[in-house]
Amino acid sequence: MGIHRPARHHVVIIGSGFGGLTTAKALKRADVDVTLISRTTSHLFQPLLYQVPTGILSEGEIAPTTRLILRKQKNLQVLLGEVESIDLHANTVTSKLMEMRTVTPFDSLIAAGAQQSYFGNDQFATYPSGMKTIDDALELRGRIRGAFEAAEVTTDHAERERRLTFVVVGAGPTGVELAGQIAELADRTLAGAFRTIEPNDCRVILLDAAPAVLPPMGQKLGLKAQRRLEKMGVEIQLNAMVTDVDYMGITIKEKDGTARRIQCACKVWSAGVQASPLGKLIAEQSDGTETDRAGRVIVEPDLTVKGHPYVFVVGDLMSVPGVPGMAQGAMQGASYATTLVKRSLKGHDDPAARTPFKYRDKGSMATVSRFSAVAQVGKLEFGGFVAWLAGLVLHLVYLVGFKNRFTTLIAWFITFVSHSRGQMAITSQMIYARLAMEKLQNHTRGALAAAEQADQLEKSRQPGRFAARGSGAGVNEQQAAG
């Protein structure tokens, strides 16, 4: 087990998302040592993730390598690994990469992290593709393209209909964007590419348990987005709660309690977000700190946890009234926490007298289709081409790196002006790798559990021999220590 021991005030950042990257960059010239621990090698630009499975952008354009982004920052080290534990009393973070564990001490900690939520039905994760990671996006690209390919081959009418039915669960921004792009992919890019099917005969269904599309953006914009999707042929099914998911399709419960079945091959889950397990780890070690229903830490007004003035929680891991789980919330929270850390280095920070964090709502938007989006900036609500163009410009501004901005602009021009999309390649690994890895992990866990059970059984049959062996080992250890 390695132990990383910096010389100066040490800031540990958990996560390479918007919050983590903002924190790291803000500390570039500070008199601190920084360690960024991430379970992925890249910084994911989440707002454009939906364009990877639908063939508009490559994963590299929206997920540049974190280590390369920060390579000129000499006071920072990037560690790849999954955080296993956080000790707020010893001020350490333990991370694991393969079988290697690293214990990293900290003076200040800034933590973030989120994952897909299935609202307590984790078994749903087996069949639908999520929309939180690059792996999710690539798997979904394979499933979307694979569904059309299978429909071209099958001669069974019912199976062809099932293959050409796409269900997107969750009518938030990601769900709206995905449903619109799947419909456009079928209608524009794949038109004329098959001989036994017409791709635009597919069904694209967007469903949600809520009574409206884009609930956070209000009724006016929600209806505008809904009408545009319906004009494109997307079926909107609201007040429909998913109660079961399997290989052949999904089961939903209507508002009146009746159950209904939708046979579909390609299923996408974009319905919810929950905090990573780190939220629970942090809350359990801080007296009086709790988590909300989504596992987010209910933080103090200065984004810290009780009793630990330099343990900050930001992004989707924090629960603050009025702060949405969006990039701006993570970035503003990270900037606020970093400012307090810098003040403490100069002796100007009094935790008891801190000004509470205040979120500035800079607006929100959702792309519905080519040349159409809805946007909300303060009290101003607008949609159509102007909103779509404003969204493109905003995304380009926040993308990391000139090369990524340039290649993204070129990809957009090709996609929106012509019928072509540049990222349509798929492999069988995209489609099956996640399920294969889960099967392998379950098999390994089962084998280890069986071996452990056999070992315990053997010990219970011959307790004297194992006790004597244990005693001898203790003597040897004492002798070695002496």
N, C-alpha and C positions, 0 to 999 in steps of 0.2 A: 504494500500500500504506500503510494507516494504522498508526501506532504509538501505543499507549496508554501514557502515562507518568504514573503516580501519584506523589504526593509522599511519602507515608508508606510504612511496611512494607506490602508488597503481597502479598495472598494471592489466588492464582488457583485457582478451583474448576472442574473439568471434569465436566459432567454435572449434570442437574437432578432426578435420582432421589432416593431416600431419603438416600443419603450426601451428595449435593450440597446438598440443601435443609437437612439437619441442620447441616452445616458453616456454611452462610450464616447461618442464624438464630442459631447459637451465637456468631458474630462480630459481632452487631448492636451491642454496646456496647464492642467492643474498639478500641484505638487503631490501626486498620489501614484500608487501602483494600482492598476486595474486588471481584473481577471473576468473575462466574459465566458460563462459556461453555457453551452447550448447543446441540445440533443440532435440538431441538424447542422449541416455545414454551410447553410445559406441563410440569407435574409429574404424572407418571402414577402412580396408586395401583394398582400391578400386581396385588395380591391380588384385586381385584374386576374385573379386565379381562374375565374370562369372562362377566360379566353384561351386557356391551355387545353382543356378537354374538347373545346369546339373548334380547335385547329387554327385559331388566329395567331397566337403567340407561342413561342417555345418556352419551356420551363426556365431556360437560362436567362431570358430577357426579363423575367419578373422575379428571379431568385438568384441574384449574384452571390458569389462566395463571400461569406462574412470575413474570413481571414484575409482575403485580397482587398476588400473594402477598407479594412483597418490596418493594412500592413505598414503604413507609414507612421502609425501611432506608436512610438517607441515605449511609452509607459503602459502598454496594454498587451496582455497575453490572451489568446483564444484557446479554450479547452473544449474539446468535443466529449460529450458524455451525458448520461441521464442522471439527474440529481436524485440520489437515493434518500438522503436525509439532510436535515438542517438542525443544528444544535444552537439555539439562541443563547444558551447559558455559556457554552464554551466558545461561541462565535466561530463556528466552523460549518462548512458545506462539504458534504461527501458526494462525489460523483463517480459514475462507473462507465467505463468504455470497454466492451467485451468483458474480460475477467479482471481488468485493471481498475483499481479504485484510487481516487485521489482525494485527500482531505485538504481543503483550502480554507485557511483562517481569514477572517474579515474584521474590519473596523466599522465599515458601513456596508449594508446589503440592500440591493434593489432587485426585487423579484417580480417576474411576470410569467404568464403562461396560460394557455387555454386549450381545450380540445372539443371534439364534437359531443353534443349531448343527445341522448336518445330518451330523455325524460324517464329514466328508471328502467327502460326496456333495452338493456345492453345487448340482448340476443338479436335485436334488429340489425346490429352492425354487420352480421354475416353476409347478407345479400346486397343491400344497397351500397353504392359508393358514397362516401362522405365528401365534404368539400372544405377541408381545413389544411391539407398538406399537398405538396407536389406529388407524392405517391397517390393520393386520392384523385388528383386531376388527371394523371396519366392513366390510372386504372379506368376512370370514367371515359376518357377518350377511346380506350380500347373497347369498352362495353358499348358505347354509342355506335362506333364504326362496325363493331362485331355484330350488332343487332341487325344492321342493314345487310351485311354479308350473309348472315344466316337466313334472313327472310328471302334473299335471292335464290338460295339453294333449296329450301324446303318446298315440298309439294302439298303439304297439308294446309288447308285454308285457315283453320283455327290457329295453328302454330305460327303461320305467317302474320296473322293479326296480332298475336301476342308479341312476336319479335318487333313489330312496328309500333308498339305502344310504349311510350316513354312517360314515366311518372316522376315528377319533381315534387318532393315533400317539403313544404315550407315556402310561404309566399312573401318572404322578406326580400331584401335587395338581391342576395345571391340567387334565390330561387327564381325571381323574376328575370334576372339576367340570363340564367341558364336556359329557362324555358324559351325565351325569345331567341336565343342563339341556336338551340336545337332545331327550332322551327325554320330559321333562316338557312341553317346548314342543309336541311332537307329540301327546301324550296329553291335555293339558289345554287349552292356548290355541288350538290349531288344530282341535280337535275340532268337526266339523260345518260347517267353513268351506268345504269342497270338495264337489264333486258326483260326480266320477269316481274319486276316491281316498279312502281312509281314512288320514289322517296317521299314526295309531298303528300302521299296518301296516309302517311303515318299519323298516329294520334299523339299529341303532346299534352299531357294533363298536369296542371299546376294545382295542387291541393293544399289546404291548410285547415287546422282546427279552429282558427280565428274566423270572424265573420267578414273580414276585409283583406284586400291586397295591400301590402306595405303599411301595416297599422301604425308604425311610428311616424310616418310622414303625413298622416291625416287623410280624411275622407276624399278631399278634392283630388289630390295627387294619386291616391290609391285607385280611384275610379278612372282617372286618365290612363294610368298604366294598364289597368284591367281592360279597358276598351281597345287599347292598341294591341294587346296580346290576343284578344278575341278576334280582332280584325285579321291577325296573322294565322288564325286557325287554332290557337291554343285554347284548350278547355279549362275553364276556371271552376274548381269545385271547392267551395268554402264550407265552414262548419262540418268538416269531415275529418274525424280523428282516426289515425292509423292504429289498429289494434293487433295486427299481425303482419309479418313479412316472411315470405319463403321464396324458394327458387322460382316458382311459377307466377307469383304475383303478390298482391297485398290485399289485406282486408281492412275496410274502414267502417266506422260507425257514424251514422248520420246524427243530426241534432235531435231527431225524434227517437233515437236509440236503435233504429234498424241497422242491420249489418249488410254490407255490400262488398262484392268481390270485384277486383280489377285484375285481369290477367295481363301481365306485362313482363318482359324480359329485362329491360333496363330501368333500374330504380335509382334515384338520386336522393340523398338525405341532406337537406340544407336547413333543417327546421330549428336547430338550437345550438347554443354554445354553453359550455360549462367550464369552470376553472380546472386547472390541472390539480393533481393530488397534492401539490405543494401548498395550496391554500389550507388544507386540513393540517398538514405538518406544522405550518407556522402558527395557526390558531391554537393548536393543542399545547404549545409551549408558552403561550402568553396568557396569563390569568385574566379572564374577563373578555378575551377576544373571541368572537364567534364568526361563523360563516353563514352565508345565506343559502337559499335552496339550490342555487347553482354552484355551490362550493366556493364562492368568492369570499375573500376576507373582508369583514366589516371593519374598516380601518378608522383611525382617529382623523380629526379634521386636517392634520398635517400628513396624511397618508402613511402613518406608522402604525405599529401594533403596540398595545398597552405595555408599558415597562421597558420598551426598547426604542429609544428615540432615533436610532440610526438604522432601523430595519424598516425599509419602505416597501410598500406593495403597490404596483401600478398596473395599468392595462386591464386586460380581461380578468386578472387575478384579484383586483380590488372591487369592492362594492361601495360606491358613493352615489347617493341620490342625485339624479339629474345628469349623471355622466354615462353616456352610452358606451357600449363595447365596440368602439370604433378606433381607427388609427389616431384621430385627433385627441381622444381621451388618453390614450397611451402616451403619446408624444408630449402632451401638456403635463401629465403627471410626472413623467420622467424628467422634464425640464425643471419642474418645481422641486423635486427631490434632489436633483443635482445642484441646484442653487443653494439649498440648505447644507449640503455636504461641503461645498466650497466655502460657505460662511464659517462653518465649524473649524476649518483649517486655519482661518485667520482669528479665531476666538470671538467671532461676532454672532454666533448662533446660541440663542437661549431657547431650548425646547419648550419651556413653559410659556414663552411669549411669541411663539411663531404665528404669523398670519395664516389663517386656514387656506387650503388649496381652493381655488376658484376656477371652475371650468368655463371657457369661452366657446360657445356654440358657433362654429364657423360654417354650419350648414351640412346638409347631406344630399345625396343624389343616388339614382339608380338608372342604369342604362336598360332600356326596354328592347330596343332593336337598332338596326342601322338607321342613323339620322333621327332617332327618337329617344328621349330620356325624360326623367322628371327630377326636379331639383327644389330644394328648400333652403333659403338663406335668410335667417331671422324670420320676419313675417312675410317675406317675399316668396311666393310659390309660382313656379313656371315650368313648362314642359315643352317638348318638341325638339326642333333642330338646334335652337339656341342652347337649351339645357344639355343636349348631347355634345355639342361643340365645347361648351364650358367644361364638361366632364373630361373630355379628352385632354384639354390643356392642363387641367388640374392634375390629372394622373401623370402626365409627362413631367410636370414640375417636381412631383414627389418621388418619381422613379430615381433609383440610385445609379449614377454613372452616365456620362455622355454617350458612350457606346450603346447602352441599353435604351436610352431615349431615342437615339437615331434609328436603331434597328426596329424598335417598336413603331416609330412613325412610318417607316417604310412598309412594315407588315400591315399596319392599319390602312395605308393608302391602297395597297394591293387588294386587301379584303373588301374595303368599302366601295372602291371604284369598279372592280371587276367581280366575277363570280368565283374567283379562286381563293384558296386558303393555303398557306405555306406549310402548315404543320399537321398533316393528315396521316403520317406514318403510325402504325400500331404494331405491337408484337404480342405474342401469347403471354409473355411474362407480365406485361401490363395488366392483363385480365386476370391471370391466375396466381400471380406471385403472392399476393396478400393472403389468400385462402390457403395456399400451400405452406407458407411460413407459419400460419396459425395452427395448421394440422401438425406440422413438425414440432412446434413448441408444445402442443398438447401431448404429443407422443413422448417427448422428452420428459415433461413433467410427470406423466404417468409412469415411465420407467424409473425415474428417481424415487417417486413415492413408493413403488413396489419394492425397490431395493432397500429403502429405509424401513419399510414395514417388515421385510424379511430379516433385516439386521436386528430390529427390536424383538422379533419373535425368537431369534436365536439367543439373544441375551436373556430373555425371560426363562428359557429352558435351562440355561447353564449360568445362573447368576454368580456362583462361587468363582468360576474360572475368569469371568470378565471383571469381577471385583478385584481379584488378585492381580490381574493384568493392569487394572487402573491404578492400584496401589504402587506397583513397581514403577509405572510411568511417573507417578508423583515423586518418588524417591530420586529417580534419574534427573528429573527437572530440578529438584533441590540441589543435587550434587553439581549439576551443570551451572546453576546460578552461583554456587559457592566457589 
